[in-house]
């Protein structure tokens, strides 16, 4: 399980998605409006169909208003 913390300065539509090393989307963690401030979201290591993904390197991409970031993470079972 992985917790992703994020902070947004203004009320914004936030999309956080998980991708594998091949650039394929694995999961969408959130796609909704958040109020300004600090938030966190949990990824339980499952894909969009609810199946557990294998250990390895994954990326999450977050878009919030004009902000877009990508970070690498390691999933270990």
N, C-alpha and C positions, 0 to 999 in steps of 0.2 A: 504494500500500500504506500502511496506517495501523496504528500500534501503539497499543493502549490499555493503559495501565498502571493497575493498581489494587492497593489495599492493604486487607486485611480483618483485623480484630482477633481473630476467632475462626474456627475451622473452620466453613465455611458452604457451603450450596448456592448457587451463583452462576449467574445467567442474564444474558447480555449479548446484546442483539438490536439490529439496525440497522433504522431506519425512514426512509422518504423524507419529503418535505415534505407529502405528503397524509396522513401517518400510517399508511401501509401498511407492513407488515413486509417488509423486503428480505432479511434474513439473520439466522440465529441463530448467533452466534459460539461460544458455550459454554453448556452447561446441565448442570453437574456440580458435585461437591463439591470444594472447595479447602481446603487447610490454611491456617492463619493466616499472614499475612505478605504480602510483595509478589509480584505476578504480572503478566504481560503477555500479551496476546493480539493476534494480527495479523488484520486484515481486508484481504483482497487485492482488494477492489473488485468482488466477484462476488455475485450473488444466490443464492437457495436452489437454483436449477437449474444453477448454475455459469456463467451468462452474465454478462459484464461489464456493470456498470451505467453510466449516463451521468454525466458530471461534474455536480457540483451540491452542494447542501447536504443533509446527512443528519444524523440524530440517533442516538445510541446510548443505550439504557436499560440500566442495570445494577441487578439486584436481588440482594442478598446478605443473607440473614437478614431483619432488620428494616430494613435500609438499602435505599433506592431513590434512584437519581440518574439524571439525563438530561443529556446534553451535546451540543452542536452541533459538527459537523465539516464541512469542505469537502473534497470529492474532486475533484482536478484530474488530468486525464489528460495 
